[in-house]
Amino acid sequence: MKHFGFSIFFTIVCLAISAYWGYTHGPEAGLQTMFSALTITAILAIMEVSLSFDNAVVNASVLRGWDHFWKMIFLTVGIVIAVFGMRLVFPIVIVAVTADMGMLEVVKMAVNDPAHYSAKLMAHHAEIAAFGGSFLLLVFLNFFLDDGKDTHWFRWLERRLTSLANVPAMSVFIALIALLIMAMNVEEATRLVVMMAGIWGIVIYIGVQVLSHLLGGEPEVDEQGNAVGHDTNGAPTGVIKAGIGGFIYLEVLDASFSFDGVIGAFAITSDVVIIMLGLAIGAMFVRSMTIYLVEKGTLDAYIYLEHGAHYAIGALAFIMLASGTGVHVPEVVTGLIGVALIVWAVIASIQYNKRSESQS
């Protein structure tokens, strides 16, 4: 309970604010709108948790190598960025930049004319999907395209992916092919901007890797001078462990996940206050789950949990890229795919542990 105590308190506060907002705002404000606001806020919170549970697993795989200082930075500054920056400020920035409007003007539009604000944001869904999809696809690929990885869940697939790790820049090649396929299926007028958004997703992923390497120190080497030890993202040990580089990596990863949640939220309601409150609750619980997984050693106890999370990330990446071309996948389906893969991974891990115990 200690891991989720603050999240529960935060949830109660957000629900109280949601109830007040629903009761006092709108042409038909009253008890009915209050209960409606509470219901939608709860739905958005559950949706955000289901969409981002795999995010918590990947966060934990990175965070477990950090010292106490950077863990606290992740839990304080990181939460502020995740809750307010990515789920409130960033969508406003997107509308302000693309619509050539001032930030204050966009905020007023979001509060006073949410339907118009929603339309402005949704008009750039393809670019958002290209950026987030490209970044998440590289997270997925670089987990499996790792010649130092010797733990395989689906052996027939993962061994073949591991063998491709010797091909230089294979993950970037696959990501660019996926981006080209997406760009060829969008309207010609938006093709260039969609391509640029996807390329920025790839550039930022690689840039964070470079920054993490520069700030994280040199990798360990064996007697022959070869790098040894890999983290769960395919990078040498120490590259994404702690420090500014690792912190930026987790925040960009969270941003990529939040895109899908923000876009999905507007399909449920156009009230930006309710959206922020619901997604903030979900983001807070994801942070709590991350710390819980780290401190309980869950990743070590369930050997395939990271595999399941990265398969879920891969599925989300392809769904985002497809959604940019007009293919609609309900958010419920997206969330269920992630949860199903993680549950499957846990069950497979339990079975693996039982087999190991029986053989020992």
C-alpha positions in Angstrom: 0.0 0.0 0.0 2.9 2.4 0.7 3.7 2.5 -3.0 0.2 3.5 -4.0 -0.7 5.7 -1.0 0.1 9.0 -2.6 -1.5 7.9 -5.9 -4.8 7.1 -4.0 -4.7 10.5 -2.3 -4.0 12.2 -5.6 -6.9 10.3 -7.2 -9.3 11.5 -4.5 -8.2 15.1 -5.0 -8.6 14.8 -8.8 -12.0 13.3 -8.5 -13.0 16.1 -6.1 -11.9 18.7 -8.6 -13.7 16.8 -11.4 -16.9 16.7 -9.3 -16.6 20.5 -8.7 -15.9 21.2 -12.3 -18.8 19.1 -13.5 -21.2 20.6 -11.0 -20.3 24.3 -11.8 -19.5 24.3 -15.5 -21.6 23.8 -18.6 -25.0 25.0 -19.7 -26.8 22.3 -17.7 -24.4 22.2 -14.7 -25.7 20.3 -11.7 -25.7 16.9 -10.1 -26.1 15.1 -13.4 -23.1 16.7 -15.0 -21.1 16.2 -11.8 -21.7 12.4 -11.9 -21.0 12.4 -15.7 -17.7 14.2 -15.0 -16.7 11.7 -12.3 -17.6 8.7 -14.5 -15.6 10.0 -17.5 -12.6 10.9 -15.3 -12.6 7.4 -13.9 -12.8 5.9 -17.4 -9.9 8.0 -18.6 -7.8 7.0 -15.6 -8.5 3.3 -16.2 -7.8 3.7 -19.9 -4.5 5.5 -19.2 -3.3 2.7 -16.9 -4.3 0.0 -19.3 -2.5 1.7 -22.2 0.6 2.5 -20.1 1.1 -0.6 -18.0 3.8 -1.8 -20.4 5.3 1.7 -20.0 5.7 1.0 -16.3 7.5 -2.3 -16.9 9.9 -0.7 -19.3 10.4 2.3 -17.0 11.2 -0.2 -14.2 13.7 -2.0 -16.3 15.6 1.2 -16.8 15.0 2.7 -13.3 16.3 -0.3 -11.3 19.9 0.6 -12.2 19.5 4.2 -10.9 20.7 5.6 -7.6 18.4 7.1 -5.0 18.9 10.7 -6.3 17.7 10.0 -9.8 14.9 7.9 -8.7 13.6 10.8 -6.6 14.1 13.1 -9.6 11.9 10.7 -11.6 9.3 10.7 -8.9 9.1 14.5 -8.5 10.2 16.4 -11.5 9.3 13.5 -13.7 5.7 13.4 -12.4 5.2 17.1 -12.9 6.4 16.8 -16.5 4.3 13.7 -17.1 1.1 15.0 -15.6 1.1 18.7 -16.6 3.7 18.8 -19.3 2.8 15.9 -21.5 -0.9 15.6 -20.9 -1.8 19.3 -20.7 0.9 21.7 -21.9 2.2 19.6 -24.9 -1.2 19.3 -26.7 -1.6 23.0 -26.3 1.8 23.6 -27.7 1.0 21.4 -30.7 -2.1 23.5 -31.5 -0.3 26.8 -30.9 2.5 25.9 -33.3 0.5 24.3 -36.0 -2.3 26.8 -35.9 0.0 29.8 -35.5 -1.7 30.9 -32.3 -0.5 32.2 -29.0 -0.4 29.9 -26.0 -2.8 32.0 -24.0 -5.2 32.1 -26.9 -5.1 28.3 -27.2 -5.7 27.9 -23.5 -8.8 30.1 -23.7 -10.0 28.1 -26.7 -9.4 24.8 -24.9 -11.5 26.0 -21.9 -14.2 28.0 -23.6 -14.5 26.1 -27.0 -13.2 22.6 -26.3 -14.8 21.2 -29.5 -12.8 23.6 -31.6 -9.7 22.8 -29.7 -10.2 19.1 -30.1 -10.7 19.5 -33.8 -7.5 21.5 -34.1 -5.5 18.8 -32.2 -7.1 15.9 -34.1 -6.2 17.6 -37.4 -2.6 16.8 -36.7 -3.1 13.2 -35.5 -1.1 11.8 -38.4 2.1 13.8 -37.4 1.6 12.9 -33.7 1.2 9.2 -34.6 4.2 9.2 -36.9 6.5 10.7 -34.1 5.2 8.5 -31.3 5.0 5.4 -33.5 8.5 5.7 -34.8 10.0 6.3 -31.3 8.1 3.3 -29.8 9.0 1.1 -32.7 12.7 1.7 -32.1 12.2 0.9 -28.4 10.6 -2.4 -29.4 13.2 -3.3 -32.1 16.3 -2.5 -30.0 15.1 -4.8 -27.2 15.0 -7.8 -29.5 17.8 -6.8 -32.0 20.5 -7.4 -29.4 23.1 -10.1 -30.0 23.9 -10.1 -26.3 20.3 -11.2 -25.4 20.2 -14.8 -24.5 16.7 -15.0 -22.8 14.0 -15.7 -25.4 10.3 -16.1 -24.9 9.2 -16.9 -28.5 12.4 -18.6 -29.5 11.6 -19.1 -33.2 11.1 -15.4 -33.6 13.5 -13.8 -31.2 16.5 -15.9 -32.3 16.0 -14.7 -35.8 15.7 -11.1 -34.6 18.8 -11.5 -32.5 20.7 -12.8 -35.6 19.8 -9.5 -37.4 21.5 -7.5 -34.7 24.8 -7.9 -36.5 23.4 -5.9 -39.5 24.4 -2.2 -38.8 21.4 0.1 -38.1 18.9 -2.6 -38.7 16.4 -1.2 -36.2 16.6 2.3 -37.9 16.2 0.6 -41.3 13.0 -1.2 -40.3 11.6 2.0 -38.6 12.2 4.0 -41.8 10.5 1.3 -43.9 7.5 1.4 -41.6 7.5 5.2 -41.7 7.7 5.2 -45.5 4.7 2.8 -45.8 2.7 5.0 -43.5 3.6 8.2 -45.4 2.6 6.6 -48.7 -0.9 6.0 -47.3 -1.6 9.5 -46.0 -2.9 12.4 -48.1 -0.3 13.9 -50.4 -0.7 17.3 -48.8 0.4 16.1 -45.4 3.0 13.5 -46.6 6.1 15.6 -46.1 5.1 16.8 -42.6 4.2 13.3 -41.5 7.6 12.0 -42.8 9.4 14.8 -40.9 7.5 14.1 -37.7 8.5 10.4 -37.9 12.1 11.2 -38.7 12.2 13.5 -35.6 10.9 10.5 -33.6 13.9 8.5 -34.9 16.4 11.3 -34.4 15.3 12.0 -30.8 15.5 8.3 -30.0 19.1 8.1 -31.3 19.9 11.4 -29.8 18.9 10.3 -26.4 21.0 7.2 -26.8 24.0 9.3 -27.8 23.5 11.7 -24.9 23.1 8.8 -22.4 26.3 7.2 -23.7 28.2 10.5 -23.4 26.9 11.1 -19.8 26.8 7.5 -18.7 30.4 6.7 -19.0 32.2 4.1 -21.1 30.8 0.6 -21.3 32.7 -2.3 -19.7 35.0 -4.3 -21.9 36.4 -7.8 -21.8 40.0 -8.8 -22.3 39.7 -8.5 -26.1 38.3 -5.0 -25.8 34.8 -5.9 -26.7 31.8 -4.3 -25.0 30.1 -6.6 -22.5 26.7 -6.4 -20.8 23.6 -5.0 -22.3 20.6 -3.3 -20.8 17.0 -4.1 -21.8 17.1 -1.7 -24.7 20.1 -3.2 -26.4 22.5 -0.6 -25.2 25.7 -1.3 -23.3 25.5 -1.4 -19.6 25.6 2.1 -18.1 24.3 3.8 -21.2 20.7 4.3 -20.0 21.0 3.8 -16.3 20.9 7.2 -14.6 21.6 10.8 -15.2 20.2 13.4 -17.5 20.3 11.1 -20.5 18.3 8.4 -18.9 15.8 10.9 -17.4 15.2 12.4 -20.9 14.8 8.9 -22.3 12.0 8.0 -19.8 10.3 11.3 -20.4 10.3 11.0 -24.2 9.1 7.4 -23.8 6.3 8.6 -21.5 5.4 11.3 -24.0 5.1 8.7 -26.8 2.7 6.7 -24.7 0.7 9.8 -23.7 0.0 10.7 -27.3 -2.2 7.7 -27.7 -4.0 8.4 -24.4 -4.6 12.1 -25.2 -5.9 11.3 -28.7 -8.1 8.5 -27.3 -9.4 10.8 -24.5 -10.8 13.3 -27.1 -12.9 10.5 -28.5 -14.6 10.2 -25.1 -14.9 13.9 -24.2 -13.7 17.3 -25.4 -13.4 18.8 -21.9 -9.7 19.4 -21.5 -10.0 19.8 -17.7 -11.6 16.3 -17.4 -9.1 14.9 -19.8 -6.2 16.3 -17.8 -7.6 15.0 -14.5 -8.3 11.5 -15.8 -5.0 11.1 -17.5 -3.1 12.6 -14.6 -4.6 9.9 -12.3 -3.4 7.2 -14.7 0.0 8.7 -15.0 0.4 8.8 -11.3 -0.5 5.2 -10.9 2.0 4.3 -13.7 4.7 6.0 -11.7 3.7 4.1 -8.5 3.6 0.8 -10.4 7.1 1.5 -11.8 8.5 2.0 -8.3 6.6 -1.1 -7.0 8.1 -3.3 -9.8 11.6 -2.0 -9.0 11.5 -2.4 -5.2 9.8 -5.8 -5.3 12.2 -7.2 -7.9 9.2 -8.2 -10.1 11.3 -8.1 -13.3 13.7 -10.7 -11.8 10.9 -12.9 -10.6 9.0 -12.9 -13.9 11.6 -13.6 -16.6 9.4 -12.8 -19.6 7.7 -9.7 -18.2 9.9 -7.3 -20.1 9.4 -9.4 -23.2 5.6 -9.0 -22.9 5.9 -5.3 -22.3 8.1 -4.8 -25.4 5.7 -6.8 -27.5 2.9 -4.6 -26.2 5.0 -1.5 -27.2 5.6 -3.0 -30.6 1.8 -3.5 -31.1 1.1 0.1 -29.9 3.8 1.4 -32.3 2.2 -0.3 -35.3 -1.3 0.7 -34.2 -0.2 4.4 -33.9 1.4 4.3 -37.4 -1.7 2.7 -38.8 -4.0 5.2 -37.1 -2.1 8.0 -38.8 -3.3 6.6 -42.2 -7.0 6.6 -41.1 -7.2 3.1 -39.7 -9.2 3.3 -36.4 -8.4 0.9 -33.6 -10.6 1.5 -30.5 -8.6 2.5 -27.5 -10.2 -0.4 -25.6 -8.7 -2.9 -28.0 -5.3 -1.1 -27.8 -5.3 -1.3 -24.0 -6.5 -4.9 -23.9 -3.7 -6.0 -26.3 -1.1 -4.6 -24.0 -2.7 -6.1 -20.8 -3.2 -9.5 -22.5 0.5 -9.7 -23.6 1.7 -8.8 -20.2 -0.6 -11.3 -18.4 0.5 -13.9 -20.9 4.2 -13.1 -20.1 3.5 -13.4 -16.4 1.8 -16.8 -16.9 4.7 -18.0 -19.1 7.2 -16.8 -16.5 5.4 -18.7 -13.7 5.5 -21.8 -15.9 9.2 -21.3 -16.6 9.9 -21.0 -12.8 8.0 -24.2 -12.1 9.9 -26.1 -14.8 13.2 -24.7 -13.4 12.3 -25.8 -9.9 11.3 -29.3 -11.0 14.6 -29.7 -12.9 16.8 -28.5 -10.0 
